[in-house]
Amino acid sequence: MDEEAKRKKRMKWTIGIIAFVILQVVQALFFVLVIMKFKSPKFRVGEFDIQTLNVGTQASPSFDMSFVAPIRVKNTNWGPFKYDASTVSFTYGGAQVGQAIIPKSKANFKSTKKIDLDVTLSSTNLPSTSNLGNELSSGIITLNSQGELKGKVTVMFMFKKTKISQMNCTLAINTATKAVQSLTCK
């Protein structure tokens, strides 16, 4: 009987140790696969209202506009994303028509950093071969915005990884309503 009790006690200890080891393995896998997975934050320009818009004619094509661009940096990591100062370029037909500077900052873990940038765009530097006259007659100006944020994601105050976030958005501006007709980002 004494031998049977010892065997049951050893069996309980063995089951307890095996359960503890399995729990530790599951915790380690969760930590490695979920917490330590570094992703590039999403970097986009959001919908906005145009403050001023002045357009020329088809014979004398030009535009000047100003607006507040809502830039959003969505950090889905389990640590903050600290990024350096950067610029967002606005182009028409491949030629730059304006830019905005993003200051150095940080997007906290599992959150979205909201930055509002004052932007002024002008077509004065466009080549004369641009398609602006045709777009003005159709009532839609197509612009692109590109930018890159480079920074580091820090998890648990010690694991750091450099990540680069790209933005490439296409905006269609309706000149009659002076509003953004469509906004698509890749």
N, C-alpha and C positions, 0 to 999 in steps of 0.2 A: 504494500500500500504506500509506503514511504517512497519507493522508487517511482510509482505511478504519479504521485504529487510532484516530484522533481521533474519528471518528463513533461507534465502539463505546464509547469512554471517555465521551463526552458522553451516550450512551444510558444507561450504567450510573449516571452522576451523576443524570440525570433520574429514573430509576426509584428510586434511593435517596432523592432529595428528595421524590418523590411518596409513597413508603412512609412516610417520616418524618412528613409532613403528615397522612396518613391515621391514623397511630398517635396523633398529638397530638389529632386530632379525636375519635377513639374514647375516649381518656383523658378529655378534657374532657366528653364526653357522659356517660360513666360517673360522673364526679365530680358533675356537675349533677343527673343523674337518680337516683343512688343515695345518695351521701354527703350532698348538700345538701338532701335531701327531709326536711323537718321534719314529724313526726307527733305527735299528742297522745298522751302516755303513757296506758296503761290503769291504772285506779284501781279496785280491788275489795276487798271483804271476803271472806275465805276461810272454809272450814269451821272450826267451833270446838266446844269442849265447854262446856256450861253448868255453872258452878260451883255456883250456888244458884238454886233456882226455888221460889217459894211462890205458890200460886194460891188464889183464893177460890172461892166456889160460884156457881151460876147466880143464886141469889137475891141474893148479895152479891159481885158480880164484882170481882176485883182480881188483880194479879200484881206480884211483885217478883222480879227476877232479876239475876244478875251473871255475867259471863264475861270472858274475854280475847279481844278481837276481833283476828284477824290481818289487818291491812290490807296490801295488796300494791300497789306502784306499779311497773308494768312499763314500762321505758323501752326502746323499740326504735330510738331515734335513735343516730347516730354521734357524739353528744356528751352531756355530762351535763345532767340536768334538775334545776335548782335551784328548789325551790318554797317558798312562804311558809307560815307556820302557818295551819292551817285547822281546821274542825270537821266531824265526821260526826254527823248527826242521826239518831236512831232514832225512828220514828213508829208509832203504831197508829191506824188510821182517820183519818189526817190530823193527829192531835194528837201533839205531841212527848212522848215518854216517857223520853228520855234523850239524852245526847250525849257525845262523846269528842273531845278536842283532839289534833290531829296537829301535832307540833312542826315548825318550819322545818328543812328538811334537803335532801338531794340524792340523786338516783338516778343512779348512774353509767351510762355509755353501754353499751347492749346488755346490761342487767342488770335485776334486780328488787330493789327496796328493800323490806325486810320490817320492818313496824312492828307491835308488839303493844300494844294499848290496853286498859286496864282500863275496863270499861263496867258501869254499874249502871242498870237500867231499873226504872221504877215507874209504875203506872197511876193514881196519886193525882190527877193533873191531868186525867184523861179526863172528858169530859162524860157526864152520866147517860144520854144518848141513845145511847151507843155500843153496839156489837153484841157486847161482850165476854162477856156472860152466855151467849149462844148459842155462841160459839166455845169457851168453857170447857167447856160440856156436850158439844161434839163432840171435845174433847181436843186441838185445834190452835189455836194463837195465831199470827196472821199479822202480821208486822212489816215495815216498810220501813226501809232505811238510805239516806240521801242525803248527798252531799258533793261538794265542788268543790275541786280543787287548781289554783292559778294559779302559774305559774313561767316560767322562761326556759330554752330549750334553747340550748346554746352548742356550735357546731361549729368545729373548728380554732382555738379560743381567741379568735376574733374575730367570727364570724357568730352573732348572737343573734336569737332569735325567741320572742315570748311565746306560750305554749300554755296552754290550760285543759283540764283533765281532769275529767270528770264521773263520778260513781258513783250508780247507782240500783239497789239490790238489794232483793229480796223474800225474806223468811225465813219459813219455817213451823216453828214450835216445837211439838213433841209434848209435852204436859204430863204424860202417863203415863210416858214413858221419859226425860223431861227431856233431850231431845236435839234437835238441828236435823234436821228431817225432810227439808226441801228448801231449797235456796239457789239463786236465779237472779238474775243480774245482766244489765243491759242496757248 
